[in-house]
Amino acid sequence: MAVKYPYEYDPKKRKIAKIYTKTKIINGIFNSMLLPIVFFIVLLYSGFSVAISDFSHAFGGIFYVPLYVFIFLTLLTVVQLPLSFYSEFVYEHKYGLSNQNVFAWLKDFFKELALSYVISVPLLTGLYVLIGMTPLWYVYAAVLYIVITVFFDYIYPIVIFPIFYKTKPFENEKMRKRIFDILDKMGVKNIKRIDVACESEKSNKANACFAGIGGSKRVILFDTLVDGFTADEVETVVAHELGHYVHKDIMRFTVIESLKIIPVFLVIIAVFDRYSSVFGIGGVSDIAGLPLLLLVSSVIELVLMGPMMAYSRKREKAADIFALEATGKVDAQVSCEKRLSDMNLSDDSVHPLVEYFLFSHPCTKKRIEYTRKWEQENKD
């Protein structure tokens, strides 16, 4: 079936998108921000964190830290599971966005859980080893953060992504040529692979990304994007992601996060020096203080969320402008933004405060406005 172009908003979906987005925002704030903070506070004030630490010392021996982390992550998962299931499965089905049955959702959930154990247990154990080794542990932690992030960026498309998605080579030779022509035009010579991810098995949402570094670099297109959008629209999406790649946005955020680590940990140390005895914690090196460490870091992240989201939106706008300069296809970019908004049920115009604190991307209305402005400024 031919894809309608140019795409115009579906008025019914615009009304539904406002309701859908509002509820998703509320669920996200509660389950990803407030609930963990309450969980950390309860563990501290109830003395349960110390009890878990005592249990881990008694039964874990020299492995008491990873045992504590395992128990801690399991409890947090149990606390978050009901709302996670509602938001990611029930609510998505209610609005016709999910294609998974409950068994497929649970399969992905337990894959994600297992991966969180595989990553978090060693990393947090390593952090506490560092804390016990040197008073400058936070400096080494910042350096290791960069090293570990680069490592995961490399293995992501070849190890982690395939755990959750079936992938196959992109076989549309005409479209492949268009994509590689854009890469060549913008001076990108070291990306040779384009994969298609089978998102349609999971949902009706569309996306694309550049993934990997070095030899693992590749373009990943969701099949929902390839099948549901015109070639020109797909080209603008790829050009946008290429903008992030050329601008080195992943590295920008990695450096920012690593620079944040040192002052954040200095604040954590100050809080532990003053308040750890209140909770029966031996200090920052005591694993029983993990909830306090995460509580302080979570509060700091909330404080910094607005500026970080603003910076992210700035990078997204720069990638949009890059796409316009790379393709010159203004109408396709506008059509694509509208189609994506309807397909993903994204509210195209939220309250400015909501956008400032919670949105990593500019709202669709703003993206269309500055796309049209670019068109006016670059008319021959």
Buried (B, 14 or more C-beta within 10 A) or exposed (E): EEEEBBBEBBEEBBEBBBEBBBBBBEBEEBBBBEBBBEBBEEBBEEEBBBEBBBBBBEEBEEEBBBBBBBBBBEBBBEBBEEBBBBBBBEBBBEBEBBBBEEEBBEEBBEEEBEEEBEEBBEBBBBBBEBBEEEEEBBBBBBEBBBEBBBEEBBEBBEEBBEEEBEBEEBEBEEBBEBBBEBBEEBEBEEBEBBBBBEBBEBBBBBBBBBBBBEEBBBBBBBBBBBBBBBBBBBBBBBBBBBBBBBBEBBBBBBBEBBEBBBEBBEBBBEBBEEBBEEBBBBEBBBBBBBBBBBBBBBBBEEEEBEEBBBBBBEBBBBBBBBBBBBBBBBBBBBBBBBBBBBBBBBBBBBEEEBBBBBBEBBBBEBBBEBBBEBBEEEEE
